[in-house]
Amino acid sequence: MDAAYVFRVTVRLETGAGVSVTPESVETVVEVAADPPGEGEWLLFRDALWRGAVADQRHARELAAAWLSVPIESVQFSELRLDEAYREKLEEAIASNPDAFGGDHPRDVLHRHLGSSIRVAGE
């Protein structure tokens, strides 16, 4: 079972006195391992994403700054890359927590938060 959130993150390069950089910011791809469904921070998709995009830019920048330990200018969500086993376990975890998702069907929940940004390995 394997999954990762993929983000495009623009980081700001900070320098000491008398040092300059060009460009002052760069974009990089950040992959964050998804916790197993039902464990740890498995609700990242619910808490940070909406319709396949970052729901709250400030919150996303704080998350990315913690992941990278550098100042963050912007964060864009690219995809949740997962295998079929992870998808099945994720849907089971959503179904077993109906109150956390308004009783909605797991596929509706995933679509609402991730849009079409789910990539299943092998598809």
C-alpha positions as CSV (number, residue, x, y, z in Angstrom):
1,M,0.0,0.0,0.0
2,D,1.6,3.3,-1.2
3,A,0.5,6.9,-1.6
4,A,1.9,10.4,-1.8
5,Y,0.6,13.9,-2.1
6,V,2.3,15.9,-4.9
7,F,2.6,19.7,-4.6
8,R,4.3,22.4,-6.7
9,V,5.8,24.7,-4.2
10,T,7.5,28.1,-4.8
11,V,10.2,28.7,-2.2
12,R,11.8,32.1,-1.5
13,L,15.6,32.1,-1.2
14,E,16.7,34.3,1.6
15,T,20.3,35.5,1.7
16,G,22.7,37.2,4.1
17,A,23.9,40.8,3.7
18,G,25.8,41.5,0.5
19,V,24.5,38.4,-1.2
20,S,21.9,38.3,-4.0
21,V,20.3,35.6,-6.0
22,T,18.4,35.5,-9.3
23,P,15.7,34.4,-9.3
24,E,14.7,35.2,-5.7
25,S,12.2,32.3,-5.8
26,V,12.1,28.9,-7.4
27,E,9.4,26.3,-7.9
28,T,10.0,22.7,-6.9
29,V,7.9,19.5,-6.7
30,V,7.3,18.2,-3.2
31,E,6.1,14.7,-2.6
32,V,4.7,14.0,0.9
33,A,4.1,10.4,1.9
34,A,0.4,9.9,2.7
35,D,-0.2,8.3,6.1
36,P,-2.1,5.0,6.1
37,P,-5.9,5.6,6.1
38,G,-7.1,5.9,9.7
39,E,-3.6,6.8,11.1
40,G,-1.7,9.9,11.8
41,E,-2.4,12.8,9.3
42,W,-4.5,10.7,6.9
43,L,-7.1,13.5,6.7
44,L,-4.7,15.8,4.9
45,F,-6.9,15.7,1.8
46,R,-9.9,16.7,3.8
47,D,-8.2,19.4,5.9
48,A,-6.1,21.1,3.1
49,L,-7.7,20.5,-0.3
50,W,-11.0,21.4,-2.0
51,R,-12.0,20.5,-5.5
52,G,-8.4,19.4,-6.4
53,A,-6.8,22.7,-5.2
54,V,-5.3,24.1,-2.0
55,A,-8.3,25.2,0.1
56,D,-6.4,27.7,2.3
57,Q,-3.2,29.1,0.9
58,R,-1.9,30.4,4.3
59,H,-2.4,27.0,5.8
60,A,-0.7,25.2,2.9
61,R,2.3,27.6,3.1
62,E,2.6,26.8,6.8
63,L,2.5,23.0,6.0
64,A,5.1,23.4,3.2
65,A,7.4,25.6,5.4
66,A,7.3,22.8,8.0
67,W,8.1,20.2,5.4
68,L,11.0,22.2,3.8
69,S,12.2,24.5,6.5
70,V,12.4,27.5,4.0
71,P,10.0,30.5,3.4
72,I,7.2,29.5,1.1
73,E,5.6,31.9,-1.5
74,S,2.9,29.6,-2.8
75,V,1.6,26.0,-2.9
76,Q,-0.4,24.3,-5.6
77,F,-1.7,20.8,-5.3
78,S,-0.9,18.5,-8.2
79,E,-2.2,15.0,-7.3
80,L,-2.7,12.2,-4.9
81,R,-0.7,9.4,-6.4
82,L,-1.7,6.0,-4.9
83,D,-2.0,2.4,-5.6
84,E,-5.3,0.5,-5.7
85,A,-4.7,-1.1,-2.3
86,Y,-4.3,2.4,-0.7
87,R,-7.4,3.7,-2.5
88,E,-9.5,0.8,-1.2
89,K,-8.2,1.3,2.4
90,L,-8.9,5.1,2.1
91,E,-12.5,4.5,0.9
92,E,-13.0,2.0,3.8
93,A,-11.6,4.5,6.3
94,I,-13.9,7.2,5.0
95,A,-16.9,4.9,5.1
96,S,-16.1,3.9,8.7
97,N,-16.1,7.6,9.7
98,P,-19.4,8.9,8.3
99,D,-19.8,11.8,10.7
100,A,-16.4,13.2,9.6
101,F,-17.7,13.4,6.0
102,G,-21.4,14.2,6.4
103,G,-22.4,10.6,5.7
104,D,-21.4,11.0,2.0
105,H,-20.2,8.1,-0.1
106,P,-16.4,7.7,-0.1
107,R,-16.1,8.4,-3.9
108,D,-18.1,11.6,-3.5
109,V,-15.9,12.7,-0.6
110,L,-12.7,12.0,-2.6
111,H,-14.1,13.9,-5.6
112,R,-15.2,16.8,-3.5
113,H,-11.7,17.3,-2.0
114,L,-9.4,16.0,-4.7
115,G,-11.4,16.6,-7.9
116,S,-9.9,14.6,-10.7
117,S,-6.4,14.8,-9.1
118,I,-6.2,11.2,-8.1
119,R,-3.7,9.1,-10.0
120,V,-3.9,5.4,-9.4
121,A,-0.7,3.5,-10.3
122,G,-1.2,1.4,-13.4
123,E,-4.2,3.5,-14.7
